[in-house]
Amino acid sequence: NTGIAWLKDLPDVVKIHEEFLKDSLRVDIFGIKEEGTINGKLHAPLRPEVPTLVPGRKYLLEAVLRTLKLGHLFSQGTVDSNEIWLDVTVKSGEKVIGRSGGIEENTEVDKWSHFVNVFMLDREGNRINRRNPQDIFVPLYNNQIPPGAAHTIHYELQLPQKLDAPLTIEVKLQYRKFDQEYMEFVTNKAQEGDNPIRGHEKGKAYKNELPIVTICTDRITLPVEGVAATIEQPKMEIPVWQRWNDYGIGLFLKGKAELRQAEEAFKEVEKLNRFDGPINLARVYYLEGRLDEMVEVLGRAVSAKDPPAPPWTLNWLTGQANREQGHLVEAEKNFRKVLEDKTPEMIEKGFDFSLDIEVINLLGLTQFDMAKQARGDEQAAERKDLLLRSVDTFKKTLLIDSENISAHYNLHLLYTQLGEKQ
């Protein structure tokens, strides 16, 4: 929290917090697409090979943010007032030809920037911006990034008809606690006798002087057609497979908007002999309902040896495929293995999936479906046994999360099937 430390004039504390923030994520100028559309020809990964850009043409810049040192969503916490954004500058020589994420004269961030936060709304469509969680209704968007995951951002880049120097692109992830709106609220609510707010002169408009921390940055210079110049591209330390995988994950997490592009990225990962490729292809195919292809790529993931695919992930995805295809007995076994297996690797890494509510609920639903298939008087005992097993499974969820909606809803259905009305 650089904001509180700065307001209390504690520079040593500010420095400690800045060091903690730095390099907790990385940004990668991964690729560039022709024609300025998501369907344009992709040149990637950038470096060491780069395309020559043509003046007057439109491109789409592909930037990837990836979390590195976090065990939670970035940024989590007070996401309504954490001001986190991408600052992108495009130059030809010393001339700026494109900018997103700049700071206005009043120290406010350009409102058209890409923010890595949650824009939460109340029922009237107003932003939740003054610590009023009781009014939360729905998010307009949620750009938080899960731990070890990525976020892919597109920037349209229209080049001028004439350029005299190569193109240099710099992307920085900036962090400021707190944002302009929240600090305006704080200063406007100050009462007589309150401690003075550092950096604010009473009676004047608030200017946000809170420190801005650059968490990570990436920079690249691209050749331009008709401009003679020698450009040396630095060697990228990030493995190529990981750059493709991060790019694909960022597209996948957008929902159903760019699954085709995510699929192509994960195919590149598989070409580089990583299990992550077929594993993530399985995720794409599951969302698209392409279950036969999902089973096929999971088979390829199982055969990966260097390194092998994690068995808990394979069982989770295979269980979902089996469940959707009606192979309920096999699906139940898959989900049980996720929850109950203790491999040497899991013990060494401290992994314990027995408390994974999502998998517990999938197991309960599978047992419930198995009970529905046990019909007639001759299967009445088996049906009741499966219903009771499903009840026990959902009760495990409630021991972990007493308010879990899925568990409560399915327990209601199960008790109805069992004839229990209380």
ChimeraX attribute file (.defattr): number of C-alpha atoms within 10 A of each C-alpha:
attribute: neighborCount
match mode: 1-to-1
recipient: residues
	/A:1	16
	/A:2	23
	/A:3	19
	/A:4	14
	/A:5	18
	/A:6	20
	/A:7	17
	/A:8	12
	/A:9	12
	/A:10	12
	/A:11	13
	/A:12	11
	/A:13	15
	/A:14	20
	/A:15	15
	/A:16	13
	/A:17	16
	/A:18	18
	/A:19	12
	/A:20	13
	/A:21	18
	/A:22	17
	/A:23	16
	/A:24	15
	/A:25	21
	/A:26	18
	/A:27	23
	/A:28	25
	/A:29	23
	/A:30	22
	/A:31	21
	/A:32	27
	/A:33	22
	/A:34	18
	/A:35	17
	/A:36	19
	/A:37	16
	/A:38	18
	/A:39	13
	/A:40	13
	/A:41	14
	/A:42	19
	/A:43	16
	/A:44	20
	/A:45	20
	/A:46	19
	/A:47	19
	/A:48	11
	/A:49	11
	/A:50	17
	/A:51	17
	/A:52	14
	/A:53	19
	/A:54	17
	/A:55	16
	/A:56	12
	/A:57	14
	/A:58	18
	/A:59	24
	/A:60	23
	/A:61	22
	/A:62	23
	/A:63	22
	/A:64	23
	/A:65	24
	/A:66	24
	/A:67	23
	/A:68	14
	/A:69	14
	/A:70	13
	/A:71	10
	/A:72	14
	/A:73	15
	/A:74	21
	/A:75	20
	/A:76	14
	/A:77	10
	/A:78	14
	/A:79	20
	/A:80	22
	/A:81	22
	/A:82	23
	/A:83	21
	/A:84	26
	/A:85	22
	/A:86	24
	/A:87	22
	/A:88	22
	/A:89	18
	/A:90	22
	/A:91	17
	/A:92	19
	/A:93	13
	/A:94	10
	/A:95	12
	/A:96	13
	/A:97	16
	/A:98	15
	/A:99	16
	/A:100	19
	/A:101	21
	/A:102	18
	/A:103	13
	/A:104	10
	/A:105	8
	/A:106	12
	/A:107	14
	/A:108	16
	/A:109	21
	/A:110	15
	/A:111	12
	/A:112	9
	/A:113	17
	/A:114	19
	/A:115	23
	/A:116	24
	/A:117	22
	/A:118	21
	/A:119	19
	/A:120	21
	/A:121	19
	/A:122	16
	/A:123	10
	/A:124	8
	/A:125	12
	/A:126	13
	/A:127	21
	/A:128	22
	/A:129	20
	/A:130	14
	/A:131	12
	/A:132	11
	/A:133	13
	/A:134	8
	/A:135	15
	/A:136	14
	/A:137	16
	/A:138	14
	/A:139	14
	/A:140	11
	/A:141	13
	/A:142	13
	/A:143	18
	/A:144	18
	/A:145	22
	/A:146	18
	/A:147	17
	/A:148	15
	/A:149	18
	/A:150	26
	/A:151	24
	/A:152	21
	/A:153	17
	/A:154	18
	/A:155	16
	/A:156	17
	/A:157	20
	/A:158	16
	/A:159	19
	/A:160	12
	/A:161	9
	/A:162	10
	/A:163	19
	/A:164	14
	/A:165	19
	/A:166	22
	/A:167	22
	/A:168	17
	/A:169	20
	/A:170	16
	/A:171	21
	/A:172	21
	/A:173	25
	/A:174	19
	/A:175	24
	/A:176	21
	/A:177	22
	/A:178	24
	/A:179	20
	/A:180	23
	/A:181	16
	/A:182	19
	/A:183	21
	/A:184	16
	/A:185	14
	/A:186	13
	/A:187	17
	/A:188	13
	/A:189	9
	/A:190	13
	/A:191	9
	/A:192	7
	/A:193	6
	/A:194	7
	/A:195	8
	/A:196	14
	/A:197	14
	/A:198	12
	/A:199	13
	/A:200	16
	/A:201	12
	/A:202	12
	/A:203	8
	/A:204	7
	/A:205	12
	/A:206	21
	/A:207	16
	/A:208	20
	/A:209	18
	/A:210	21
	/A:211	17
	/A:212	16
	/A:213	20
	/A:214	19
	/A:215	20
	/A:216	20
	/A:217	20
	/A:218	16
	/A:219	16
	/A:220	20
	/A:221	18
	/A:222	22
	/A:223	19
	/A:224	19
	/A:225	15
	/A:226	15
	/A:227	12
	/A:228	11
	/A:229	11
	/A:230	8
	/A:231	11
	/A:232	11
	/A:233	14
	/A:234	10
	/A:235	8
	/A:236	13
	/A:237	6
	/A:238	9
	/A:239	9
	/A:240	16
	/A:241	21
	/A:242	14
	/A:243	22
	/A:244	26
	/A:245	25
	/A:246	27
	/A:247	29
	/A:248	31
	/A:249	24
	/A:250	23
	/A:251	24
	/A:252	27
	/A:253	19
	/A:254	14
	/A:255	11
	/A:256	13
	/A:257	11
	/A:258	16
	/A:259	22
	/A:260	16
	/A:261	16
	/A:262	25
	/A:263	23
	/A:264	14
	/A:265	25
	/A:266	29
	/A:267	18
	/A:268	17
	/A:269	25
	/A:270	23
	/A:271	12
	/A:272	15
	/A:273	16
	/A:274	22
	/A:275	25
	/A:276	23
	/A:277	27
	/A:278	27
	/A:279	24
	/A:280	27
	/A:281	26
	/A:282	28
	/A:283	19
	/A:284	24
	/A:285	20
	/A:286	19
	/A:287	14
	/A:288	13
	/A:289	13
	/A:290	14
	/A:291	18
	/A:292	13
	/A:293	15
	/A:294	25
	/A:295	18
	/A:296	12
	/A:297	21
	/A:298	24
	/A:299	15
	/A:300	15
	/A:301	26
	/A:302	16
	/A:303	11
	/A:304	17
	/A:305	11
	/A:306	9
	/A:307	10
	/A:308	13
	/A:309	20
	/A:310	16
	/A:311	17
	/A:312	21
	/A:313	12
	/A:314	19
	/A:315	20
	/A:316	20
	/A:317	23
	/A:318	21
	/A:319	28
	/A:320	25
	/A:321	25
	/A:322	19
	/A:323	21
	/A:324	15
	/A:325	12
	/A:326	14
	/A:327	15
	/A:328	23
	/A:329	14
	/A:330	16
	/A:331	26
	/A:332	21
	/A:333	14
	/A:334	24
	/A:335	25
	/A:336	19
	/A:337	18
	/A:338	22
	/A:339	21
	/A:340	12
	/A:341	15
	/A:342	17
	/A:343	12
	/A:344	9
	/A:345	10
	/A:346	15
	/A:347	10
	/A:348	9
	/A:349	9
	/A:350	10
	/A:351	12
	/A:352	14
	/A:353	17
	/A:354	16
	/A:355	14
	/A:356	13
	/A:357	20
	/A:358	12
	/A:359	21
	/A:360	24
	/A:361	22
	/A:362	22
	/A:363	27
	/A:364	28
	/A:365	22
	/A:366	27
	/A:367	25
	/A:368	22
	/A:369	17
	/A:370	20
	/A:371	23
	/A:372	14
	/A:373	12
	/A:374	16
	/A:375	11
	/A:376	9
	/A:377	9
	/A:378	9
	/A:379	13
	/A:380	13
	/A:381	12
	/A:382	15
	/A:383	22
	/A:384	16
	/A:385	14
	/A:386	21
	/A:387	24
	/A:388	18
	/A:389	17
	/A:390	26
	/A:391	22
	/A:392	13
	/A:393	20
	/A:394	26
	/A:395	19
	/A:396	19
	/A:397	23
	/A:398	16
	/A:399	11
	/A:400	12
	/A:401	13
	/A:402	12
	/A:403	11
	/A:404	15
	/A:405	11
	/A:406	17
	/A:407	24
	/A:408	16
	/A:409	11
	/A:410	18
	/A:411	20
	/A:412	16
	/A:413	15
	/A:414	19
	/A:415	15
	/A:416	12
	/A:417	14
	/A:418	13
	/A:419	9
	/A:420	10
	/A:421	8
	/A:422	6
